[in-house]
Amino acid sequence: MELLWRKHRIGLVESLGLRPWGQSLSQCVKAIVGDSALNAPPTRWGLSSLKQFRPLIGPATWAGWRPASKRTIIHNYFNRAGYDPSNGYDVRVTNAVDYRGAQRTYNGHMGTDFVVPVGTRIVAPAAGRVFRVENLMQRGGLKVVIDHGEGMITIHNHLARTTVETGQRVDRGERIGLSGMSSVDGIIAFPWLPPHLHFTVLLDGVAVDPFAVDGEVAIWRHGNDPRPAERVANEPIVATAWDAAAVEAVWAACRSKTIAAEVAGIHSLEQRAQLLCYWLYFAGWSFSRHQPLAAPASPRKPHLDLPIHPEDCVGVAQ
């Protein structure tokens, strides 16, 4: 192990996303007991949830240590067993399998967790445009959401600090924030849950695994051995062909007055589709209808790099 030199020193309060205190703690409570505004039931826990603790790497990563190989450890993979969001967020390990056929994931985990010390530079995995920056402590903490076009959206969760704004175009490899462990997960399980970047890929509004099983195309540009994103300027962004009928149907199926009202305030098809993609992922239980929001369907293709600065990472350890 080696100690990661960090230009930006980030305190524990900022790492955990605890400012402003009142709002952050209120959101944490909603994660545990439920959130009426989002129609969210309480989070589902069990003894199997203790598998999330990593006593050998949690405290060390919080202290700033990383593997000397600079290969980032993956804490949890995407759950390939399928997940029904209607029952709320589920951190039990009772119906979970990753792309390798192992069980390094949990029931409700629709993303990939890259273990990184606090203050690691997080970068855009491809060219795109930022459409949301938000601290939602009950679901992923401080996050940056990027639309890369052609149906692909990425979400970067658990940040300590962001360096981009809504509407900003970003290049592949451009810094978008600094890692932390913001969210209720980080607070409850500190320090046994290692700080990490929870990285999600949406394709036409549906969460997908960037790693590939046999017969499938990986969404990483280097297959199942992704490399960190080097800075590339002026990559083209191809607009997504959003399906207006699908967008309207999913909006009509929204059971949360809060979300429905937010969607109603947006008149651009693109922005309305982006917002629905966001809430389908973070509050899927609020919708009685789930379907892709683009037509024709966007295919899986190798397009993304690791969202970690190449000076902090050379690849992943699987």
C-alpha positions in Angstrom: 0.0 0.0 0.0 1.1 3.6 -0.6 -0.2 6.9 0.7 -2.0 8.9 -1.9 -0.7 12.4 -2.1 -3.6 14.8 -2.3 -3.4 18.4 -3.4 -6.9 19.0 -1.9 -7.3 18.2 1.8 -10.9 17.4 2.6 -12.2 17.1 6.2 -14.5 14.4 7.4 -17.7 16.6 7.5 -17.2 17.5 3.8 -16.3 13.9 2.9 -19.6 12.7 4.4 -21.7 15.4 2.8 -22.9 16.8 6.1 -23.4 20.4 5.0 -25.9 22.0 5.5 -26.4 19.9 8.6 -30.2 20.2 8.9 -30.9 19.2 5.3 -28.3 16.4 5.2 -29.4 14.8 8.5 -33.1 15.0 7.5 -32.3 13.2 4.2 -30.5 10.5 6.1 -33.5 9.9 8.3 -35.7 9.6 5.2 -33.4 6.9 3.9 -34.0 4.9 7.0 -37.7 5.5 7.7 -39.0 6.3 4.2 -39.6 9.5 2.2 -43.3 10.4 1.6 -42.4 13.1 -1.1 -40.7 10.4 -3.2 -43.1 7.6 -2.2 -40.1 5.8 -0.8 -40.5 3.0 1.6 -37.8 2.4 4.3 -34.5 1.0 3.2 -34.4 -2.8 3.6 -31.5 -4.1 5.8 -30.5 -7.5 7.1 -27.6 -9.4 8.6 -26.3 -10.0 5.1 -25.9 -6.3 4.8 -22.8 -6.6 7.0 -21.0 -8.1 4.0 -20.6 -4.4 2.9 -18.0 -3.9 5.7 -14.4 -4.1 4.6 -12.3 -4.0 7.8 -9.1 -4.7 5.9 -9.4 -1.8 3.4 -12.1 0.5 5.0 -10.0 2.3 7.6 -6.8 2.2 5.5 -8.6 3.9 2.5 -10.1 6.5 4.8 -6.5 7.2 6.0 -5.5 7.9 2.4 -3.9 4.6 1.5 -4.3 2.9 -1.9 -2.7 -0.2 -3.5 0.9 0.4 -4.6 -0.1 -1.1 -8.0 -2.5 1.9 -8.4 -5.1 -0.6 -9.5 -8.4 0.5 -8.0 -10.3 -2.1 -6.0 -13.9 -2.7 -6.8 -16.0 -2.8 -3.7 -19.3 -3.8 -5.4 -20.3 -4.7 -8.9 -23.6 -4.2 -10.7 -26.2 -6.7 -9.5 -27.0 -8.9 -12.5 -29.8 -10.9 -10.7 -32.3 -8.2 -11.4 -33.9 -5.7 -9.0 -37.5 -4.6 -8.5 -37.4 -1.0 -7.2 -41.0 -1.1 -6.2 -40.1 -2.4 -2.8 -37.6 0.3 -2.0 -33.9 0.4 -1.7 -32.5 -3.0 -0.6 -29.0 -3.5 0.8 -29.4 -7.1 1.7 -27.4 -9.8 -0.1 -30.2 -12.4 -0.8 -30.6 -12.1 -4.6 -27.4 -10.8 -5.9 -24.8 -11.9 -8.5 -22.1 -9.9 -10.4 -21.1 -10.3 -14.0 -18.5 -12.9 -13.1 -21.0 -15.1 -11.4 -19.7 -14.2 -8.0 -21.6 -12.3 -5.2 -19.6 -9.1 -4.7 -22.7 -6.9 -4.8 -26.1 -6.6 -3.1 -29.7 -6.7 -4.1 -30.3 -3.0 -4.9 -26.9 -2.2 -6.3 -27.3 -0.9 -9.9 -23.7 0.5 -10.3 -20.0 -0.1 -9.8 -18.1 1.0 -6.6 -14.5 2.0 -7.2 -12.6 2.2 -3.9 -10.6 5.5 -3.8 -9.2 7.6 -1.0 -11.0 10.8 -0.2 -9.8 13.7 -2.5 -9.2 11.5 -5.5 -9.8 13.4 -8.8 -13.0 12.2 -10.5 -13.2 12.9 -14.3 -15.7 12.6 -17.1 -15.5 9.1 -18.6 -16.4 10.6 -22.0 -17.4 13.9 -23.5 -20.9 15.1 -22.4 -23.0 17.8 -20.9 -23.7 18.1 -17.1 -27.4 18.1 -16.5 -27.6 17.8 -12.7 -25.4 18.4 -9.7 -27.2 17.6 -6.4 -26.6 16.3 -2.9 -29.2 13.6 -2.2 -28.0 12.0 1.0 -30.6 9.3 1.0 -29.5 8.1 -2.5 -25.8 8.5 -3.3 -24.9 11.8 -1.7 -23.3 14.6 -3.7 -23.4 13.6 -7.4 -22.7 14.8 -10.9 -24.9 13.5 -13.7 -23.6 13.7 -17.4 -25.5 13.1 -20.6 -23.0 11.7 -23.2 -25.6 11.4 -26.0 -26.7 8.3 -27.9 -28.8 7.3 -24.9 -25.9 7.2 -22.5 -25.9 8.9 -19.1 -23.4 8.5 -16.2 -23.9 9.3 -12.6 -21.0 9.9 -10.2 -22.0 9.5 -6.6 -20.5 9.9 -3.1 -18.5 13.0 -4.1 -17.0 15.4 -1.5 -16.8 18.3 -3.8 -17.8 19.2 -7.4 -16.0 21.4 -9.9 -18.6 21.6 -12.7 -22.0 23.3 -13.1 -25.3 22.3 -14.6 -25.3 22.9 -18.4 -21.5 22.8 -18.7 -20.0 20.8 -21.5 -17.1 18.5 -20.3 -14.4 16.7 -22.2 -13.4 13.1 -21.7 -10.9 13.2 -18.8 -11.9 16.6 -17.5 -12.2 16.9 -13.7 -15.7 17.0 -12.4 -15.1 16.7 -8.7 -13.2 15.1 -5.8 -14.2 11.8 -4.2 -15.6 11.4 -0.7 -18.2 9.2 0.9 -21.2 11.5 1.1 -24.5 9.7 1.8 -26.2 7.9 4.6 -24.1 4.8 3.9 -20.9 6.6 4.7 -22.2 8.0 7.9 -23.7 4.7 9.3 -20.8 2.5 8.3 -17.8 4.7 8.9 -15.0 3.7 8.8 -15.7 0.0 7.9 -17.3 1.0 4.6 -14.4 2.2 2.4 -14.8 5.6 0.6 -15.6 4.9 -3.0 -17.1 6.3 -6.2 -20.5 4.7 -7.0 -20.6 4.9 -10.8 -23.8 4.2 -12.7 -24.4 3.9 -16.4 -27.9 4.5 -17.8 -28.8 3.5 -21.4 -32.1 5.0 -22.6 -32.9 5.5 -19.0 -32.2 1.9 -17.9 -29.3 1.1 -15.5 -26.8 -1.3 -17.2 -23.6 -3.0 -16.2 -20.6 -1.5 -18.1 -18.8 -4.8 -17.7 -19.8 -7.5 -20.2 -20.7 -11.2 -19.9 -19.9 -13.7 -22.7 -21.7 -12.6 -25.9 -22.2 -9.1 -24.7 -20.4 -5.8 -25.6 -18.6 -4.0 -22.8 -19.4 -0.3 -22.4 -15.8 0.3 -21.4 -13.5 1.2 -24.4 -11.0 -1.4 -23.3 -13.4 -4.2 -22.6 -13.5 -5.6 -19.1 -10.1 -4.1 -18.3 -11.1 -0.4 -18.3 -8.4 2.3 -18.3 -8.5 5.8 -16.8 -9.8 8.6 -18.9 -7.1 10.7 -20.6 -8.0 14.3 -21.5 -9.5 14.5 -25.0 -10.8 17.8 -26.4 -13.7 18.4 -28.7 -15.1 14.9 -29.0 -18.4 15.0 -30.8 -21.6 14.4 -28.8 -24.5 12.8 -30.8 -27.9 13.8 -29.4 -30.2 11.1 -28.1 -33.4 10.4 -30.1 -35.7 10.6 -27.1 -39.1 9.1 -27.7 -41.8 11.7 -26.8 -44.5 9.1 -26.4 -42.4 7.0 -24.0 -41.5 10.1 -22.0 -45.1 11.1 -21.7 -46.2 7.6 -20.7 -43.6 7.3 -17.9 -44.4 10.8 -16.7 -48.1 9.9 -16.5 -47.1 6.8 -14.5 -45.3 8.9 -11.8 -46.9 8.5 -8.3 -44.9 11.2 -6.6 -46.5 14.6 -6.8 -43.1 16.2 -6.1 -41.4 14.5 -9.1 -44.4 15.0 -11.4 -44.5 18.7 -10.6 -40.8 19.0 -11.3 -41.2 17.3 -14.7 -44.2 19.5 -15.5 -42.0 22.6 -15.1 -39.8 21.5 -18.0 -40.9 21.9 -21.6 -37.8 20.6 -23.5 -38.2 17.0 -24.5 -34.5 16.4 -23.9 -34.5 17.9 -20.4 -37.7 16.2 -19.5 -36.3 12.8 -20.6 -33.1 13.4 -18.7 -35.0 14.2 -15.5 -37.2 11.1 -15.8 -34.0 9.0 -16.4 -32.6 10.5 -13.2 -35.8 9.8 -11.1 -36.4 6.4 -12.6 -33.0 5.4 -11.2 -33.1 7.1 -7.8 -36.8 6.7 -7.1 -38.0 3.8 -9.3 -40.7 3.0 -6.7 -42.4 6.3 -7.6 -43.3 4.9 -11.1 -45.8 2.3 -12.0 -44.3 2.0 -15.5 -40.6 1.4 -16.4 -39.5 1.4 -20.0 -36.6 2.8 -22.2 -37.1 6.4 -23.1 -35.3 6.5 -26.5 -36.3 5.1 -29.9 -34.8 3.4 -31.7 -33.1 1.6 -28.8 -29.5 2.7 -28.2 -27.1 -0.3 -28.5 -24.4 -1.1 -26.0 -21.1 0.0 -27.4 -17.5 0.6 -26.1 -17.5 4.3 -25.2 -16.5 5.0 -21.6 -13.2 5.1 -19.7 -12.7 4.9 -16.0 -13.8 8.2 -14.3 -10.6 8.5 -12.3 -7.6 10.7 -13.1 -4.8 8.7 -14.8 -2.3 10.0 -12.2 -4.4 8.4 -9.5 -5.1 5.1 -11.2 -3.9 2.7 -13.9 -6.8 0.3 -14.0 -8.9 -1.9 -11.8 -8.1 -4.9 -9.6 -10.7 -7.7 -10.0 
